[in-house]
Amino acid sequence: MIVMSQLNTLPRDRVIRILKSNGFVFIKSGGPHMKFKKYDESGKCLSTTLVSHCPKIVPMPSDA
């Protein structure tokens, strides 16, 4: 029997920092879902959605 260990979750602000450092830009938020997009060198649009089920509302970090 193969037992897989549980993956550790990353803090929301750390994931956002990683996305932004890789060229993704925050587009919109709908409830706990945050959408990020970036365009690669060939002009192809890449997008991802971050789902944050925080027990409390945490404001979107500034771009500073």
Residue frames as qw, qx, qy, qz and C-alpha x, y, z in Angstrom:
[[0.000, 0.889, 0.458, 0.000, 0.00, 0.00, 0.00],
 [0.417, 0.290, -0.002, 0.861, 1.35, 3.42, -0.99],
 [0.243, -0.822, -0.428, 0.287, 0.76, 6.25, 1.47],
 [0.375, 0.550, 0.087, 0.741, 1.27, 9.79, 0.22],
 [0.298, -0.379, -0.435, 0.760, 2.03, 12.53, 2.69],
 [0.123, 0.884, 0.445, -0.076, -0.16, 15.59, 2.82],
 [0.449, 0.465, 0.074, 0.759, 1.12, 18.70, 1.02],
 [0.257, -0.499, -0.366, 0.743, 1.75, 21.77, 3.12],
 [0.236, 0.856, 0.408, 0.213, -0.24, 24.83, 2.14],
 [0.423, 0.126, -0.058, 0.896, 1.50, 28.14, 1.52],
 [0.004, -0.606, -0.410, 0.682, 0.28, 31.40, 3.05],
 [0.431, 0.786, 0.443, 0.030, -1.90, 33.45, 0.67],
 [0.048, 0.962, -0.157, -0.218, 0.40, 36.47, 0.64],
 [0.437, -0.468, 0.673, 0.371, 3.42, 34.28, -0.17],
 [0.562, 0.369, 0.697, 0.249, 1.62, 32.73, -3.17],
 [0.275, 0.932, 0.228, -0.056, 0.66, 36.23, -4.38],
 [0.209, -0.831, 0.404, 0.319, 4.28, 37.37, -4.02],
 [0.537, -0.145, 0.750, 0.358, 5.50, 34.35, -6.02],
 [0.499, 0.642, 0.565, 0.140, 2.94, 34.98, -8.79],
 [0.126, 0.982, 0.017, -0.137, 3.86, 38.68, -9.02],
 [0.347, -0.673, 0.547, 0.357, 7.58, 37.91, -9.08],
 [0.487, 0.059, 0.789, 0.370, 6.89, 35.66, -12.09],
 [0.004, -0.013, 0.438, 0.899, 5.12, 38.42, -14.02],
 [0.131, -0.556, -0.801, -0.176, 1.49, 37.72, -13.10],
 [0.101, -0.186, 0.095, -0.973, -0.82, 40.69, -12.52],
 [0.168, 0.360, 0.789, -0.469, -3.90, 40.70, -10.28],
 [0.074, -0.264, -0.598, -0.753, -7.01, 41.03, -12.48],
 [0.526, -0.413, -0.137, -0.731, -10.11, 40.58, -10.32],
 [0.020, -0.076, 0.887, -0.454, -11.52, 39.03, -7.20],
 [0.626, -0.252, -0.353, -0.648, -14.83, 37.24, -6.75],
 [0.868, -0.457, -0.047, -0.187, -15.43, 35.95, -3.25],
 [0.691, -0.569, 0.395, 0.208, -12.47, 33.78, -2.23],
 [0.794, 0.300, 0.355, 0.392, -11.23, 33.51, -5.86],
 [0.065, -0.836, 0.212, 0.501, -8.49, 35.82, -7.16],
 [0.817, 0.493, 0.239, 0.181, -7.57, 35.83, -10.87],
 [0.296, -0.712, 0.385, 0.507, -4.04, 36.56, -12.11],
 [0.789, 0.577, 0.192, 0.085, -2.82, 36.88, -15.73],
 [0.270, -0.670, 0.434, 0.538, 0.39, 37.35, -17.65],
 [0.758, 0.635, -0.046, -0.143, 1.44, 37.30, -21.29],
 [0.790, -0.268, 0.355, 0.421, 4.49, 35.30, -22.37],
 [0.231, -0.466, 0.428, 0.739, 7.05, 36.33, -25.00],
 [0.127, 0.179, 0.796, 0.564, 4.90, 35.00, -27.85],
 [0.333, -0.146, -0.103, -0.926, 1.85, 36.96, -26.66],
 [0.537, -0.294, -0.771, -0.175, 0.06, 33.91, -25.26],
 [0.422, -0.562, 0.195, -0.685, -2.13, 34.71, -22.25],
 [0.490, -0.058, -0.830, 0.261, -1.51, 32.61, -19.16],
 [0.436, -0.529, 0.088, -0.723, -3.96, 32.82, -16.29],
 [0.421, -0.093, -0.855, 0.288, -4.41, 31.21, -12.91],
 [0.505, -0.640, -0.182, -0.550, -6.93, 31.39, -10.11],
 [0.215, 0.192, -0.752, 0.593, -5.96, 31.48, -6.46],
 [0.598, -0.554, -0.455, -0.358, -8.61, 30.16, -4.09],
 [0.174, 0.277, -0.603, 0.727, -8.19, 31.52, -0.59],
 [0.591, -0.550, -0.521, -0.276, -10.52, 30.09, 2.02],
 [0.213, 0.244, -0.535, 0.781, -9.33, 32.25, 4.90],
 [0.259, -0.553, -0.760, 0.222, -11.48, 32.21, 8.03],
 [0.073, -0.783, -0.243, 0.568, -11.26, 36.01, 8.12],
 [0.524, 0.817, 0.171, 0.171, -11.21, 38.63, 5.37],
 [0.578, -0.443, 0.199, 0.656, -7.66, 39.68, 4.54],
 [0.339, 0.860, -0.008, -0.381, -7.14, 42.74, 2.32],
 [0.828, 0.483, 0.049, 0.282, -5.32, 42.38, -1.00],
 [0.602, -0.480, 0.083, 0.633, -1.64, 43.24, -0.45],
 [0.243, 0.906, -0.060, -0.342, -0.44, 46.44, -2.09],
 [0.829, 0.501, -0.024, 0.247, 1.94, 46.43, -5.03],
 [0.069, -0.919, 0.348, -0.169, 4.53, 48.33, -2.98]]
